[in-house]
Amino acid sequence: MSLRHAFLAGLSLVAIATGASAAEPRQFDAVLSQHAVLPAQSFAVPPADAPAALNISGRYTGTGADFGRRFDQLYSIFDEKTGIARPFAGQPVQGFSGIRALGDGTYVVLTDNGFGAKANSADAMIMFHIVKPDWTSGRVEIVKTIFAKDPNRVVPFRVVNENTDARYLTGADFDPESIQKVGDNFWIGDEFGPYLFEVAADGTVLSLKETVVNGVTYRSPDNYAVVMPGGPDKPMPEFNVRRSKGFEGMALSMDGKTLHPMLEGAPWDAKAGKFLEKGGKSVLPIFDFDVASKAFADTVRYYPLEDFGNAIGDFNMIDANRALVIERDGGQGDAREGWAETPAKFKRIYLIDLSKTDADGVVRKIGFIDLMGIKDPNAVARAGTKDGVFTFPFETIENVDRIDENHIIVADDNNFPFSVGRAQGKADNNEFIVLEVGDFLKAQ
């Protein structure tokens, strides 16, 4: 055997030994089919029985030396980057951090925790919505808004509105990032715990589960059980999930029996003394949660990030084994326009197979589409197309689901009023796009 043939044979053996995840994922084309926009400054009116203080939001969003300070005067905090002032009258309905197609042209979307942190979101209400894009007019109708509440005191820790009857939940209580409709109820994945909690159709909390898998308890610094020490000479509390790296994505099995919550960032591996890696890549645990027994299974799979600094945005099954996952960097703005300080570069949707894992339990990435290189031959875009190429240059893209065998829906989380990705000096809208990706969805 020649040296070259021996080398190639060796490569083949390595490929067999390393399993399904060794093959590089293939890139597929995406064509823009539809585009609709919900304006950034869209607000919801709190329920009549909510505390009067919740008629105003954004009081605690001061920056720099004013961080944490309360501003009661409407529009007294001016943002030079976007020209938008806060606090606001009402509750901003975005940004959206999870989506699920309901099959009738409507979608359930989940509003993020409020203003990006536990410390500044005590007056931001936890809510989700049924929305209906009108692809002809380009508008998005908010059909219904549901506010989360805990009147039966299911939540085991103190909430902001503890001493009220309805106990409406806020962004200082939870950071909701993923949602699934199971029967008549909804399950929500949270980042503060990370927790899973179940709500009825009217938003009433029915159950809450902390994350304990295979004897390991997963906690972030915002978990209610993590208490800071009383002095600098005291040991720091233990936690293994970084702040804002909890359950960003959560898929639902096609039979509706199992939730698959996934962390947004690699957890701390105390034994190794570093963040969790498999095969030299940062990996995100994917858990199994049985809906009927409301219990985590011991099974753990791992999603491999292309870069430690990347994060996932959403996660939804398209059949029994394959799923869509958004993976993205933290950049925003289209580099073609020249104004962005840190332009968006890595914004992808991967197709993965949960049934095909390597020896370490790492799932296989089958292929991907590039959201920074979407074809727009028919000039469908309402903004964002140049030389026939449409980009989705948002910092956080946190919504993806399959519509049919050829199309998916994608939407950004606009982090209102902070993110500026579409146009310089303008707060991002919530944009919904439909992509034609038939070959991508058929890939195995």
N, C-alpha and C positions, 0 to 999 in steps of 0.2 A: 504493500500500500504506500502511495506517495505521501510526502509530508503534508501536502495540501489536502488530500483525501482524509488523512488521519485527523487533521484539524477540523474539517467539516463534520466528520463523524462524531468527534468530541463535542462540537457545538450541538449536534442533534441530541446526544445523550443528555447534555445540560438542559436543553429545552424540555425534554421529556421529564427530567427529574424535578424541574422547578414548577411544573404544573401549568394550569390554565392562565395564570396571571402573567406569564412570561411574555406572551405575544403583545406587541405594541398595538394600542387601539388605533383604528382606522378613522380618518377624517371623512365626514360626509357633508354634502352641500345642504344648505337651507335656503328656501325661497320665501320671501315675505308675502303672506297671503292677505292679512288683515291688520289694521292698526286703529286703536281707539285710545282716548285719553280722558282721564278724570283729573280735573284741575287740582293743582297743589292745595289751593285754599278752599277745600271742601270740608264742611263741618257738620257734626251731628248734635242734636239737642238732647241733653240728658233726660232720663225718665223723670216724671213728676215727683216721684218719691225719693229721688236722689238728693243728697245734701246740697243746699244752695251754693256752697263753695265750688261745686263741680260745674257750675255754669261758666266758670272761667278756668282756663288751663294754661300751663306754661309759666306759672308764677316763679318757679324755682330754676329757671333756665339761664340765669346770669352766668357769665363766664369770667375767667381770671379771678381777680380779687372778690368779685361778686358771686362766685360759685356757692350755691347753697342758700344764698340770701333770698328772702321773699320779696317779690314785687307785686303789690296789689293793684297798682294803676294799670288799666288796660293800655297796651301798646307802648309801654314805657321802656322796653328793651329793644333797641334798634339794631338790626343786623346789617352791617355795611356790605357784606358779601352778597346778600340777596335783596336788600331793601325792604324786607318784611319785618314788622315790629310785633312783639308779643309782650305780655300775655294776651291770649285770644278770648273772644266771646264764643263759648261753645267748645266742643271737643273735635280736634282734627281726626278725620276718619282714616288717615294713612300715617305711615307707610305700611304696606301689606307684606306680611312675612310668611304667608302660606296660602295655597290655593287648592281647591278640589272641584273638578267639573261635576255638576249634578245631573248632566245628561239631557237637560231640556233647554239649553242655551243660557242657563244661569250658572253661577259659580259661588261657592262659599270662599270668602277671603278673610284673613285674620289680621286685625290691626296690631302692630308691634306694641311694645310696652309704653310708648309715649315719646319721650325725648332722649332716649338712648342710655339711660342709667337709672338705677334704683333711687339715687339721691335727688334726681331732678324731676321725677315723674309721679309724685304723690297726688297730683291733681289731674292725671291722665287716666281715663277710664278704660278698663279692659273690655274689648268688644270685638265682635265679628259681624260680617255682613253677607247678605245675598246680593250679588251684583249681576247686571245683565248688560253686556256691551252691545251697542247698536253699531255694527260694523259699517253700515251705510253712512250714517251721520258722523261717526267717529266719537260719539258720546258714550258714557258709561252711566247707567241708571243704578242707583242704590235702592234696591227693591225693599230691603229690610235690614235693620240694625238690631243686634241682640247684645245686651250688656251683661257681663258676668257678675254674679252676686252669690253671697254665701249666707242666706238667712238661717240655715239649719246648722251653722257653725261646724261645718265639716273640715274646713281648713284648720290644721292643728296649731297655728301660730297666730300672733296678733296681726290684724290687718289695719290699714289706715282708718277705715270706717267701722272700727270695732264696735263702737257704742251707738250704732244705728240699727234699725230693724232689718233693712234689706242687706246691709253690709256689701255695698257695691265694691268691686275689686278695682285696684288701681295698678299703675306701673311701678309702684313701690312695693307691691305685694308679689307680683309675678312679671316675668318677661316672656310672654307667649310668642312662640316662633313657628309652630307647626300645628296643623289641625286636620282631623279626619272625622267624617260623619259615619257613625256606626249605628245602624238602626235609626231610632228617632233622636239619639243623643249625639254629642260631639266629644271627642277626646282631643286635648290640647297638650302639646309638648312645651315645656318651660325651660328657661336657662338659669334662673336663680338657684334652683334646687341642686341639680335639675330634677324637676318633678313631672309626673303625668297627672293631669286631672281631668275629670269627666264632668260635663255639664249637660243639663236637660235642654230641650229646644228653646226654653225661655231664659237660658243662661244660668239657672240655679246649679251650683256645684253639688254633684252627687257623690263623688269619691276623689281621693287624692292618694297617689302612691309615690313614695320616695324610691330612689334608685339603688337597689341592692341586688347585685348579680354575682353569682358564684362566690358568695361570702364577702364580696367587695362592695363597700358603700361609696357611692360617687357623690361628692359634694363640691360646690363652688364657694368662693368667699361670701356669696350672698345667701347661702343656705341659712335658715333660721337657727340651726344648731351650731353654726360656726361663730364663736364669740371671741372678739379681740381681747388680748391680755390687758391687765390693769396697769402695766408699766413697761418701759423699754427693757427691763431686765427679765421679763417673763417670756417663756417660750411662745412662739407663734402657734395659732391653732392649725391643725392639719386639714388640708383639703387637696383634692387631686384633679379637679376640673377648673380650668382658668375662667376668670370672669368673662361673661358673654360667650362662653364656648360650650353651653349645654345643648339641649335638644333642638337644634336648628331645623333638622329634617325629621319627618316621621311618616313612613309609608304604611299602607294598610294592605294586607294580603287580599287576594281577589275573592276569597270566601268570607272575608269580613271577620275572621276569627283571631287574627294576629296582627298586632301593631309592631312596627320595626323602627323604634326611635334611634336616631343617630346623633352623636355629639358633633359639634361644629369644629372643634379643635382637638388635637391629640391630648389625652390626659397625661398627668405626671405618673411615670413609672418609678415608684419609690425604690424597688429592688435594683433597677438599673441606674438610678440616679439621673434620669433624663426623661424627656417626653417620649411617649410610646412610639416605638418604631418596629417595623417588620420588613426585612429585606432591604434595609437601608432607607426606607421611606417612612415619613410620618403617617400614622394610620388613625382612623376614627372608628371607635367601636360601634357596631350595629347590633342592637339587642333585640330579643324577641319578647313580646309581652302578650300574654293570653288574655283576651278580652273577657271571656266568661269567668275565669277564676280571679281575674285582676291581679295577676302575678307575673313577675319576670321569670323566664326560663334561664337555664344555665348556658344556652347556646350564645356564642358571641362570634360575629364575623367582623371583618375589618375592611374599611374603604381606604385605599391608598391615595394620599394627596400628592400632586405633582411637585409641590413646594411647601415647606413648613409654614410659610406666611400665607398660604391660600386658606380659604374657608369654603364650606359647602353652604348652599342657600336654600335648597328644597330637595325633596326625595319622594317619588311616587312610583308605585308599581304599575306596569303596563300589561303584565300577564303573571302567571304563577311564579316565574323565576326572575324575569327581567324588570329593570327599573330605570327611571330617569333621575339623575343627580346633577344639580348645578354646582360647579366648582369655579371659584373666581378669586381674583386678587383684590386689593383694596384701592386700586386706582379708579379715577373717574374723569370723564371728559375724553373727547375724540382727539387723538394726536394729530389728525389731519387739519384741525382747526387752529392749532398752535397756541392756545391760551392756557391749557391745563398744566398745572405744576407737576402733577403725577398722573399722567393719562392712563386710561384703562388699557390693559394689554391682554390679560388672561381672563376671558369670560367664556366659559364653555358649559355645554350640557353633555354629560356622559351617559351612555347606555351601559349598564352593568348587569351581571348575572350572579344572583345570590347563590345559585346552585353549583357554581363552578368556582371553587376556591383552591388556593395552593395549600401546602402542608401547614402553613401558619394561619390558615383561615382567611387569607386576604382574597377579596372577591375579584373577579375578572372584569376589567374594563374592555368592552367590546369595541366601542367607537365613540366619536364625539362630533358635535357641531360647534362652530366658532361663532359666538354672538357678536364678534367684532368684524365679521366678514359675511353678512347675510346678503344674498342676491335680491335685488329689487328691480327686475326687468320691466315691470308694469307700473313703476312709480306709485306704489301703494302708500308709501310712508308719508305721514303728515309732517315729519321732520326727521333728519338724520341720514338722508341718502345723499351720496356724492359719487358721481361717475358710476351709477348703477349699483353701488354697494351701500347697504344700510348697516349702521352700527347700533349697539345697545350699550352705551358707554357709562353705565351707572355703577356707583360704588358697590351697592348691595342689590343683587338680583336674586330674589328669594321666592319666586313662584314659577312652577312648571308642572304641567299635567298633560296627559294624552287626551285628545278630543275624539279622534277616530283613527283608522289605520294609516292615515297619511298626514295627520296634523297634530301639532301640540300648541298649547297656549303658554306664553311666558309673560311675566310682569315684574317690574322693579319694586323695590322698597325704597321710597324716596326720602326716608329719614326726615320728613318735614319738621321744621323748615330749614334744615341744614345742608343737605346734599345739593351739589351743583355739578351735574354731569352732562346734561343735554345742551345747555346754552350758558355762556358766561354771564354771571351776574343775575341769574334767574333760578329760583328754587325749582327743583325737579317736580314735574307732574308725576302721577301714577300712569304709566303707559302699559297697555295690554297689546300684545302682538300674537298673531297666529302664524306659525311657520309650517310650510309644506316640507315634510321630511320623511316621505314614504320609505325610501331606501334605508334610511337610518333606523326607522322603527322595525324594519324586517330583519335587520342584521342579527346574527347569532354568534 
